[in-house]
Amino acid sequence: MAKQLTILFWGFIYGEVIGYISSALSGTKFSSPLFCGLFAMIVGIVLVNSLNYFVKSPTK
């Protein structure tokens, strides 16, 4: 559970930073910071969980 909460927290932070930087580089207004954070949280959870599904530790 702590792993999932950590992914959500850092996904939100990275989403905000990436959204702000991309809007600054493109010259547009950073209009929806909540959407950027939530979208990054969802993508992060999906990617990490799918990666854990496909990459298993070897059993001896």
PDB file of N, H, CA, C and O in Angstrom:
ATOM      1  N   MET A   1       0.817  -1.194   0.000  1.00  0.00           N
ATOM      2  CA  MET A   1       0.000   0.000   0.000  1.00  0.00           C
ATOM      3  C   MET A   1       0.859   1.255   0.000  1.00  0.00           C
ATOM      4  O   MET A   1       0.534   2.237  -0.667  1.00  0.00           O
ATOM      5  N   ALA A   2       1.953   1.221   0.747  1.00  0.00           N
ATOM      6  H   ALA A   2       2.216   0.424   1.290  1.00  0.00           H
ATOM      7  CA  ALA A   2       2.824   2.393   0.799  1.00  0.00           C
ATOM      8  C   ALA A   2       3.475   2.658  -0.560  1.00  0.00           C
ATOM      9  O   ALA A   2       3.712   3.807  -0.933  1.00  0.00           O
ATOM     10  N   LYS A   3       3.755   1.590  -1.284  1.00  0.00           N
ATOM     11  H   LYS A   3       3.562   0.657  -0.981  1.00  0.00           H
ATOM     12  CA  LYS A   3       4.342   1.739  -2.621  1.00  0.00           C
ATOM     13  C   LYS A   3       3.370   2.456  -3.559  1.00  0.00           C
ATOM     14  O   LYS A   3       3.776   3.327  -4.328  1.00  0.00           O
ATOM     15  N   GLN A   4       2.110   2.096  -3.498  1.00  0.00           N
ATOM     16  H   GLN A   4       1.780   1.388  -2.874  1.00  0.00           H
ATOM     17  CA  GLN A   4       1.104   2.717  -4.355  1.00  0.00           C
ATOM     18  C   GLN A   4       0.917   4.193  -4.006  1.00  0.00           C
ATOM     19  O   GLN A   4       0.786   5.031  -4.898  1.00  0.00           O
ATOM     20  N   LEU A   5       0.904   4.512  -2.706  1.00  0.00           N
ATOM     21  H   LEU A   5       1.011   3.831  -1.981  1.00  0.00           H
ATOM     22  CA  LEU A   5       0.759   5.907  -2.287  1.00  0.00           C
ATOM     23  C   LEU A   5       1.966   6.745  -2.703  1.00  0.00           C
ATOM     24  O   LEU A   5       1.823   7.911  -3.072  1.00  0.00           O
ATOM     25  N   THR A   6       3.144   6.148  -2.642  1.00  0.00           N
ATOM     26  H   THR A   6       3.259   5.201  -2.343  1.00  0.00           H
ATOM     27  CA  THR A   6       4.352   6.857  -3.079  1.00  0.00           C
ATOM     28  C   THR A   6       4.297   7.139  -4.575  1.00  0.00           C
ATOM     29  O   THR A   6       4.668   8.225  -5.020  1.00  0.00           O
ATOM     30  N   ILE A   7       3.836   6.164  -5.347  1.00  0.00           N
ATOM     31  H   ILE A   7       3.534   5.282  -4.985  1.00  0.00           H
ATOM     32  CA  ILE A   7       3.698   6.355  -6.791  1.00  0.00           C
ATOM     33  C   ILE A   7       2.704   7.473  -7.088  1.00  0.00           C
ATOM     34  O   ILE A   7       2.949   8.309  -7.958  1.00  0.00           O
ATOM     35  N   LEU A   8       1.586   7.489  -6.369  1.00  0.00           N
ATOM     36  H   LEU A   8       1.387   6.810  -5.663  1.00  0.00           H
ATOM     37  CA  LEU A   8       0.588   8.541  -6.578  1.00  0.00           C
ATOM     38  C   LEU A   8       1.150   9.922  -6.224  1.00  0.00           C
ATOM     39  O   LEU A   8       0.946  10.888  -6.960  1.00  0.00           O
ATOM     40  N   PHE A   9       1.853  10.005  -5.102  1.00  0.00           N
ATOM     41  H   PHE A   9       2.019   9.221  -4.505  1.00  0.00           H
ATOM     42  CA  PHE A   9       2.408  11.287  -4.678  1.00  0.00           C
ATOM     43  C   PHE A   9       3.409  11.826  -5.687  1.00  0.00           C
ATOM     44  O   PHE A   9       3.285  12.965  -6.139  1.00  0.00           O
ATOM     45  N   TRP A  10       4.402  11.016  -6.042  1.00  0.00           N
ATOM     46  H   TRP A  10       4.503  10.091  -5.675  1.00  0.00           H
ATOM     47  CA  TRP A  10       5.420  11.492  -6.969  1.00  0.00           C
ATOM     48  C   TRP A  10       4.877  11.647  -8.387  1.00  0.00           C
ATOM     49  O   TRP A  10       5.366  12.485  -9.145  1.00  0.00           O
ATOM     50  N   GLY A  11       3.883  10.858  -8.752  1.00  0.00           N
ATOM     51  H   GLY A  11       3.486  10.177  -8.136  1.00  0.00           H
ATOM     52  CA  GLY A  11       3.245  11.046 -10.051  1.00  0.00           C
ATOM     53  C   GLY A  11       2.572  12.402 -10.145  1.00  0.00           C
ATOM     54  O   GLY A  11       2.652  13.071 -11.175  1.00  0.00           O
ATOM     55  N   PHE A  12       1.906  12.809  -9.068  1.00  0.00           N
ATOM     56  H   PHE A  12       1.840  12.266  -8.231  1.00  0.00           H
ATOM     57  CA  PHE A  12       1.267  14.120  -9.048  1.00  0.00           C
ATOM     58  C   PHE A  12       2.310  15.238  -9.138  1.00  0.00           C
ATOM     59  O   PHE A  12       2.140  16.188  -9.902  1.00  0.00           O
ATOM     60  N   ILE A  13       3.377  15.121  -8.364  1.00  0.00           N
ATOM     61  H   ILE A  13       3.515  14.349  -7.744  1.00  0.00           H
ATOM     62  CA  ILE A  13       4.435  16.146  -8.378  1.00  0.00           C
ATOM     63  C   ILE A  13       5.072  16.239  -9.758  1.00  0.00           C
ATOM     64  O   ILE A  13       5.216  17.332 -10.306  1.00  0.00           O
ATOM     65  N   TYR A  14       5.454  15.094 -10.322  1.00  0.00           N
ATOM     66  H   TYR A  14       5.336  14.206  -9.877  1.00  0.00           H
ATOM     67  CA  TYR A  14       6.076  15.113 -11.654  1.00  0.00           C
ATOM     68  C   TYR A  14       5.107  15.603 -12.724  1.00  0.00           C
ATOM     69  O   TYR A  14       5.522  16.277 -13.666  1.00  0.00           O
ATOM     70  N   GLY A  15       3.842  15.281 -12.596  1.00  0.00           N
ATOM     71  H   GLY A  15       3.504  14.733 -11.831  1.00  0.00           H
ATOM     72  CA  GLY A  15       2.848  15.772 -13.550  1.00  0.00           C
ATOM     73  C   GLY A  15       2.742  17.286 -13.535  1.00  0.00           C
ATOM     74  O   GLY A  15       2.643  17.922 -14.584  1.00  0.00           O
ATOM     75  N   GLU A  16       2.766  17.865 -12.324  1.00  0.00           N
ATOM     76  H   GLU A  16       2.847  17.348 -11.472  1.00  0.00           H
ATOM     77  CA  GLU A  16       2.728  19.325 -12.204  1.00  0.00           C
ATOM     78  C   GLU A  16       3.960  19.961 -12.850  1.00  0.00           C
ATOM     79  O   GLU A  16       3.844  20.931 -13.600  1.00  0.00           O
ATOM     80  N   VAL A  17       5.125  19.416 -12.558  1.00  0.00           N
ATOM     81  H   VAL A  17       5.219  18.628 -11.950  1.00  0.00           H
ATOM     82  CA  VAL A  17       6.369  19.973 -13.090  1.00  0.00           C
ATOM     83  C   VAL A  17       6.421  19.841 -14.611  1.00  0.00           C
ATOM     84  O   VAL A  17       6.753  20.803 -15.305  1.00  0.00           O
ATOM     85  N   ILE A  18       6.102  18.677 -15.123  1.00  0.00           N
ATOM     86  H   ILE A  18       5.832  17.897 -14.560  1.00  0.00           H
ATOM     87  CA  ILE A  18       6.135  18.462 -16.570  1.00  0.00           C
ATOM     88  C   ILE A  18       5.096  19.325 -17.269  1.00  0.00           C
ATOM     89  O   ILE A  18       5.366  19.873 -18.338  1.00  0.00           O
ATOM     90  N   GLY A  19       3.905  19.452 -16.676  1.00  0.00           N
ATOM     91  H   GLY A  19       3.687  19.007 -15.808  1.00  0.00           H
ATOM     92  CA  GLY A  19       2.880  20.314 -17.264  1.00  0.00           C
ATOM     93  C   GLY A  19       3.296  21.772 -17.301  1.00  0.00           C
ATOM     94  O   GLY A  19       3.066  22.464 -18.293  1.00  0.00           O
ATOM     95  N   TYR A  20       3.910  22.242 -16.218  1.00  0.00           N
ATOM     96  H   TYR A  20       4.097  21.679 -15.412  1.00  0.00           H
ATOM     97  CA  TYR A  20       4.353  23.633 -16.173  1.00  0.00           C
ATOM     98  C   TYR A  20       5.470  23.901 -17.176  1.00  0.00           C
ATOM     99  O   TYR A  20       5.443  24.904 -17.889  1.00  0.00           O
ATOM    100  N   ILE A  21       6.440  23.015 -17.228  1.00  0.00           N
ATOM    101  H   ILE A  21       6.463  22.201 -16.649  1.00  0.00           H
ATOM    102  CA  ILE A  21       7.561  23.197 -18.161  1.00  0.00           C
ATOM    103  C   ILE A  21       7.088  23.119 -19.604  1.00  0.00           C
ATOM    104  O   ILE A  21       7.521  23.917 -20.436  1.00  0.00           O
ATOM    105  N   SER A  22       6.207  22.172 -19.920  1.00  0.00           N
ATOM    106  H   SER A  22       5.855  21.524 -19.244  1.00  0.00           H
ATOM    107  CA  SER A  22       5.735  22.045 -21.301  1.00  0.00           C
ATOM    108  C   SER A  22       4.891  23.251 -21.708  1.00  0.00           C
ATOM    109  O   SER A  22       4.953  23.683 -22.859  1.00  0.00           O
ATOM    110  N   SER A  23       4.103  23.800 -20.778  1.00  0.00           N
ATOM    111  H   SER A  23       4.053  23.449 -19.843  1.00  0.00           H
ATOM    112  CA  SER A  23       3.322  24.991 -21.127  1.00  0.00           C
ATOM    113  C   SER A  23       4.231  26.208 -21.292  1.00  0.00           C
ATOM    114  O   SER A  23       3.970  27.064 -22.137  1.00  0.00           O
ATOM    115  N   ALA A  24       5.288  26.291 -20.497  1.00  0.00           N
ATOM    116  H   ALA A  24       5.500  25.595 -19.811  1.00  0.00           H
ATOM    117  CA  ALA A  24       6.224  27.407 -20.639  1.00  0.00           C
ATOM    118  C   ALA A  24       6.992  27.309 -21.957  1.00  0.00           C
ATOM    119  O   ALA A  24       7.230  28.324 -22.612  1.00  0.00           O
ATOM    120  N   LEU A  25       7.375  26.109 -22.342  1.00  0.00           N
ATOM    121  H   LEU A  25       7.182  25.284 -21.810  1.00  0.00           H
ATOM    122  CA  LEU A  25       8.121  25.945 -23.592  1.00  0.00           C
ATOM    123  C   LEU A  25       7.249  26.161 -24.822  1.00  0.00           C
ATOM    124  O   LEU A  25       7.730  26.625 -25.856  1.00  0.00           O
ATOM    125  N   SER A  26       5.972  25.827 -24.711  1.00  0.00           N
ATOM    126  H   SER A  26       5.581  25.450 -23.872  1.00  0.00           H
ATOM    127  CA  SER A  26       5.097  26.012 -25.862  1.00  0.00           C
ATOM    128  C   SER A  26       4.475  27.403 -25.911  1.00  0.00           C
ATOM    129  O   SER A  26       3.870  27.776 -26.917  1.00  0.00           O
ATOM    130  N   GLY A  27       4.618  28.169 -24.836  1.00  0.00           N
ATOM    131  H   GLY A  27       5.109  27.866 -24.020  1.00  0.00           H
ATOM    132  CA  GLY A  27       4.094  29.527 -24.816  1.00  0.00           C
ATOM    133  C   GLY A  27       2.614  29.617 -24.528  1.00  0.00           C
ATOM    134  O   GLY A  27       1.988  30.634 -24.826  1.00  0.00           O
ATOM    135  N   THR A  28       2.038  28.571 -23.954  1.00  0.00           N
ATOM    136  H   THR A  28       2.547  27.745 -23.712  1.00  0.00           H
ATOM    137  CA  THR A  28       0.617  28.577 -23.620  1.00  0.00           C
ATOM    138  C   THR A  28       0.429  28.786 -22.125  1.00  0.00           C
ATOM    139  O   THR A  28       1.385  28.749 -21.350  1.00  0.00           O
ATOM    140  N   LYS A  29      -0.825  29.008 -21.735  1.00  0.00           N
ATOM    141  H   LYS A  29      -1.601  29.038 -22.364  1.00  0.00           H
ATOM    142  CA  LYS A  29      -1.152  29.219 -20.331  1.00  0.00           C
ATOM    143  C   LYS A  29      -1.279  27.872 -19.627  1.00  0.00           C
ATOM    144  O   LYS A  29      -1.870  26.938 -20.169  1.00  0.00           O
ATOM    145  N   PHE A  30      -0.730  27.771 -18.430  1.00  0.00           N
ATOM    146  H   PHE A  30      -0.250  28.530 -17.989  1.00  0.00           H
ATOM    147  CA  PHE A  30      -0.839  26.562 -17.608  1.00  0.00           C
ATOM    148  C   PHE A  30      -2.199  26.611 -16.927  1.00  0.00           C
ATOM    149  O   PHE A  30      -2.314  27.081 -15.795  1.00  0.00           O
ATOM    150  N   SER A  31      -3.234  26.124 -17.618  1.00  0.00           N
ATOM    151  H   SER A  31      -3.140  25.743 -18.538  1.00  0.00           H
ATOM    152  CA  SER A  31      -4.601  26.371 -17.193  1.00  0.00           C
ATOM    153  C   SER A  31      -5.157  25.323 -16.232  1.00  0.00           C
ATOM    154  O   SER A  31      -6.007  25.653 -15.405  1.00  0.00           O
ATOM    155  N   SER A  32      -4.712  24.096 -16.313  1.00  0.00           N
ATOM    156  H   SER A  32      -4.022  23.828 -16.985  1.00  0.00           H
ATOM    157  CA  SER A  32      -5.326  23.055 -15.495  1.00  0.00           C
ATOM    158  C   SER A  32      -4.262  22.238 -14.754  1.00  0.00           C
ATOM    159  O   SER A  32      -3.919  21.139 -15.189  1.00  0.00           O
ATOM    160  N   PRO A  33      -3.744  22.757 -13.653  1.00  0.00           N
ATOM    161  CA  PRO A  33      -2.727  22.000 -12.925  1.00  0.00           C
ATOM    162  C   PRO A  33      -3.283  20.724 -12.287  1.00  0.00           C
ATOM    163  O   PRO A  33      -2.561  19.733 -12.175  1.00  0.00           O
ATOM    164  N   LEU A  34      -4.535  20.730 -11.873  1.00  0.00           N
ATOM    165  H   LEU A  34      -5.121  21.535 -11.963  1.00  0.00           H
ATOM    166  CA  LEU A  34      -5.119  19.540 -11.274  1.00  0.00           C
ATOM    167  C   LEU A  34      -5.218  18.402 -12.287  1.00  0.00           C
ATOM    168  O   LEU A  34      -4.942  17.248 -11.957  1.00  0.00           O
ATOM    169  N   PHE A  35      -5.610  18.725 -13.514  1.00  0.00           N
ATOM    170  H   PHE A  35      -5.834  19.663 -13.782  1.00  0.00           H
ATOM    171  CA  PHE A  35      -5.707  17.699 -14.556  1.00  0.00           C
ATOM    172  C   PHE A  35      -4.331  17.110 -14.859  1.00  0.00           C
ATOM    173  O   PHE A  35      -4.200  15.896 -15.014  1.00  0.00           O
ATOM    174  N   CYS A  36      -3.315  17.947 -14.943  1.00  0.00           N
ATOM    175  H   CYS A  36      -3.421  18.933 -14.816  1.00  0.00           H
ATOM    176  CA  CYS A  36      -1.959  17.451 -15.223  1.00  0.00           C
ATOM    177  C   CYS A  36      -1.497  16.494 -14.131  1.00  0.00           C
ATOM    178  O   CYS A  36      -0.931  15.441 -14.422  1.00  0.00           O
ATOM    179  N   GLY A  37      -1.737  16.859 -12.884  1.00  0.00           N
ATOM    180  H   GLY A  37      -2.197  17.715 -12.647  1.00  0.00           H
ATOM    181  CA  GLY A  37      -1.325  16.003 -11.779  1.00  0.00           C
ATOM    182  C   GLY A  37      -2.083  14.697 -11.735  1.00  0.00           C
ATOM    183  O   GLY A  37      -1.483  13.639 -11.547  1.00  0.00           O
ATOM    184  N   LEU A  38      -3.394  14.753 -11.904  1.00  0.00           N
ATOM    185  H   LEU A  38      -3.881  15.612 -12.057  1.00  0.00           H
ATOM    186  CA  LEU A  38      -4.202  13.533 -11.858  1.00  0.00           C
ATOM    187  C   LEU A  38      -3.905  12.599 -13.027  1.00  0.00           C
ATOM    188  O   LEU A  38      -3.868  11.379 -12.868  1.00  0.00           O
ATOM    189  N   PHE A  39      -3.694  13.186 -14.193  1.00  0.00           N
ATOM    190  H   PHE A  39      -3.723  14.177 -14.322  1.00  0.00           H
ATOM    191  CA  PHE A  39      -3.361  12.370 -15.365  1.00  0.00           C
ATOM    192  C   PHE A  39      -2.035  11.646 -15.156  1.00  0.00           C
ATOM    193  O   PHE A  39      -1.913  10.466 -15.483  1.00  0.00           O
ATOM    194  N   ALA A  40      -1.044  12.348 -14.615  1.00  0.00           N
ATOM    195  H   ALA A  40      -1.144  13.307 -14.350  1.00  0.00           H
ATOM    196  CA  ALA A  40       0.251  11.718 -14.358  1.00  0.00           C
ATOM    197  C   ALA A  40       0.141  10.646 -13.277  1.00  0.00           C
ATOM    198  O   ALA A  40       0.839   9.634 -13.342  1.00  0.00           O
ATOM    199  N   MET A  41      -0.721  10.853 -12.288  1.00  0.00           N
ATOM    200  H   MET A  41      -1.287  11.676 -12.235  1.00  0.00           H
ATOM    201  CA  MET A  41      -0.928   9.837 -11.256  1.00  0.00           C
ATOM    202  C   MET A  41      -1.504   8.556 -11.860  1.00  0.00           C
ATOM    203  O   MET A  41      -1.053   7.457 -11.536  1.00  0.00           O
ATOM    204  N   ILE A  42      -2.485   8.696 -12.725  1.00  0.00           N
ATOM    205  H   ILE A  42      -2.852   9.589 -12.988  1.00  0.00           H
ATOM    206  CA  ILE A  42      -3.122   7.530 -13.339  1.00  0.00           C
ATOM    207  C   ILE A  42      -2.142   6.797 -14.243  1.00  0.00           C
ATOM    208  O   ILE A  42      -2.053   5.569 -14.210  1.00  0.00           O
ATOM    209  N   VAL A  43      -1.410   7.551 -15.047  1.00  0.00           N
ATOM    210  H   VAL A  43      -1.481   8.548 -15.074  1.00  0.00           H
ATOM    211  CA  VAL A  43      -0.426   6.934 -15.942  1.00  0.00           C
ATOM    212  C   VAL A  43       0.661   6.237 -15.135  1.00  0.00           C
ATOM    213  O   VAL A  43       1.083   5.138 -15.494  1.00  0.00           O
ATOM    214  N   GLY A  44       1.118   6.851 -14.060  1.00  0.00           N
ATOM    215  H   GLY A  44       0.775   7.744 -13.769  1.00  0.00           H
ATOM    216  CA  GLY A  44       2.151   6.239 -13.226  1.00  0.00           C
ATOM    217  C   GLY A  44       1.701   4.939 -12.600  1.00  0.00           C
ATOM    218  O   GLY A  44       2.445   3.959 -12.598  1.00  0.00           O
ATOM    219  N   ILE A  45       0.488   4.919 -12.067  1.00  0.00           N
ATOM    220  H   ILE A  45      -0.117   5.715 -12.068  1.00  0.00           H
ATOM    221  CA  ILE A  45      -0.043   3.688 -11.449  1.00  0.00           C
ATOM    222  C   ILE A  45      -0.169   2.583 -12.486  1.00  0.00           C
ATOM    223  O   ILE A  45       0.208   1.440 -12.227  1.00  0.00           O
ATOM    224  N   VAL A  46      -0.694   2.914 -13.650  1.00  0.00           N
ATOM    225  H   VAL A  46      -1.001   3.843 -13.861  1.00  0.00           H
ATOM    226  CA  VAL A  46      -0.871   1.902 -14.693  1.00  0.00           C
ATOM    227  C   VAL A  46       0.475   1.363 -15.166  1.00  0.00           C
ATOM    228  O   VAL A  46       0.636   0.152 -15.325  1.00  0.00           O
ATOM    229  N   LEU A  47       1.437   2.244 -15.391  1.00  0.00           N
ATOM    230  H   LEU A  47       1.307   3.227 -15.262  1.00  0.00           H
ATOM    231  CA  LEU A  47       2.742   1.795 -15.881  1.00  0.00           C
ATOM    232  C   LEU A  47       3.485   0.945 -14.859  1.00  0.00           C
ATOM    233  O   LEU A  47       4.036  -0.098 -15.212  1.00  0.00           O
ATOM    234  N   VAL A  48       3.508   1.364 -13.621  1.00  0.00           N
ATOM    235  H   VAL A  48       3.060   2.211 -13.335  1.00  0.00           H
ATOM    236  CA  VAL A  48       4.243   0.607 -12.607  1.00  0.00           C
ATOM    237  C   VAL A  48       3.584  -0.741 -12.345  1.00  0.00           C
ATOM    238  O   VAL A  48       4.278  -1.747 -12.196  1.00  0.00           O
ATOM    239  N   ASN A  49       2.261  -0.776 -12.288  1.00  0.00           N
ATOM    240  H   ASN A  49       1.698   0.041 -12.410  1.00  0.00           H
ATOM    241  CA  ASN A  49       1.590  -2.053 -12.061  1.00  0.00           C
ATOM    242  C   ASN A  49       1.724  -2.993 -13.249  1.00  0.00           C
ATOM    243  O   ASN A  49       1.861  -4.202 -13.062  1.00  0.00           O
ATOM    244  N   SER A  50       1.687  -2.464 -14.463  1.00  0.00           N
ATOM    245  H   SER A  50       1.575  -1.482 -14.616  1.00  0.00           H
ATOM    246  CA  SER A  50       1.879  -3.332 -15.625  1.00  0.00           C
ATOM    247  C   SER A  50       3.324  -3.809 -15.714  1.00  0.00           C
ATOM    248  O   SER A  50       3.581  -4.938 -16.133  1.00  0.00           O
ATOM    249  N   LEU A  51       4.262  -2.960 -15.323  1.00  0.00           N
ATOM    250  H   LEU A  51       4.052  -2.044 -14.982  1.00  0.00           H
ATOM    251  CA  LEU A  51       5.661  -3.383 -15.314  1.00  0.00           C
ATOM    252  C   LEU A  51       5.882  -4.475 -14.272  1.00  0.00           C
ATOM    253  O   LEU A  51       6.615  -5.428 -14.533  1.00  0.00           O
ATOM    254  N   ASN A  52       5.275  -4.359 -13.120  1.00  0.00           N
ATOM    255  H   ASN A  52       4.679  -3.585 -12.908  1.00  0.00           H
ATOM    256  CA  ASN A  52       5.378  -5.404 -12.087  1.00  0.00           C
ATOM    257  C   ASN A  52       4.719  -6.698 -12.550  1.00  0.00           C
ATOM    258  O   ASN A  52       5.151  -7.780 -12.154  1.00  0.00           O
ATOM    259  N   TYR A  53       3.707  -6.610 -13.361  1.00  0.00           N
ATOM    260  H   TYR A  53       3.356  -5.731 -13.683  1.00  0.00           H
ATOM    261  CA  TYR A  53       3.051  -7.816 -13.872  1.00  0.00           C
ATOM    262  C   TYR A  53       3.941  -8.561 -14.858  1.00  0.00           C
ATOM    263  O   TYR A  53       4.010  -9.789 -14.826  1.00  0.00           O
ATOM    264  N   PHE A  54       4.624  -7.828 -15.735  1.00  0.00           N
ATOM    265  H   PHE A  54       4.569  -6.830 -15.761  1.00  0.00           H
ATOM    266  CA  PHE A  54       5.417  -8.463 -16.779  1.00  0.00           C
ATOM    267  C   PHE A  54       6.827  -8.839 -16.314  1.00  0.00           C
ATOM    268  O   PHE A  54       7.406  -9.798 -16.824  1.00  0.00           O
ATOM    269  N   VAL A  55       7.373  -8.109 -15.370  1.00  0.00           N
ATOM    270  H   VAL A  55       6.902  -7.331 -14.956  1.00  0.00           H
ATOM    271  CA  VAL A  55       8.725  -8.380 -14.900  1.00  0.00           C
ATOM    272  C   VAL A  55       8.615  -9.018 -13.529  1.00  0.00           C
ATOM    273  O   VAL A  55       8.356  -8.337 -12.536  1.00  0.00           O
ATOM    274  N   LYS A  56       8.809 -10.299 -13.477  1.00  0.00           N
ATOM    275  H   LYS A  56       9.019 -10.852 -14.283  1.00  0.00           H
ATOM    276  CA  LYS A  56       8.739 -11.035 -12.220  1.00  0.00           C
ATOM    277  C   LYS A  56      10.161 -11.366 -11.766  1.00  0.00           C
ATOM    278  O   LYS A  56      11.055 -11.552 -12.592  1.00  0.00           O
ATOM    279  N   SER A  57      10.361 -11.437 -10.466  1.00  0.00           N
ATOM    280  H   SER A  57       9.635 -11.286  -9.795  1.00  0.00           H
ATOM    281  CA  SER A  57      11.651 -11.853  -9.956  1.00  0.00           C
ATOM    282  C   SER A  57      11.807 -13.350 -10.177  1.00  0.00           C
ATOM    283  O   SER A  57      10.841 -14.098 -10.031  1.00  0.00           O
ATOM    284  N   PRO A  58      12.996 -13.795 -10.524  1.00  0.00           N
ATOM    285  CA  PRO A  58      13.181 -15.231 -10.803  1.00  0.00           C
ATOM    286  C   PRO A  58      13.032 -16.065  -9.529  1.00  0.00           C
ATOM    287  O   PRO A  58      13.465 -15.670  -8.447  1.00  0.00           O
ATOM    288  N   THR A  59      12.419 -17.205  -9.693  1.00  0.00           N
ATOM    289  H   THR A  59      12.068 -17.526 -10.572  1.00  0.00           H
ATOM    290  CA  THR A  59      12.253 -18.122  -8.562  1.00  0.00           C
ATOM    291  C   THR A  59      13.337 -19.179  -8.625  1.00  0.00           C
ATOM    292  O   THR A  59      13.719 -19.642  -9.700  1.00  0.00           O
ATOM    293  N   LYS A  60      13.815 -19.544  -7.472  1.00  0.00           N
ATOM    294  H   LYS A  60      13.505 -19.169  -6.599  1.00  0.00           H
ATOM    295  CA  LYS A  60      14.901 -20.546  -7.443  1.00  0.00           C
ATOM    296  C   LYS A  60      14.362 -21.913  -7.125  1.00  0.00           C
ATOM    297  O   LYS A  60      15.124 -22.877  -7.059  1.00  0.00           O
TER     298      LYS A  60
END
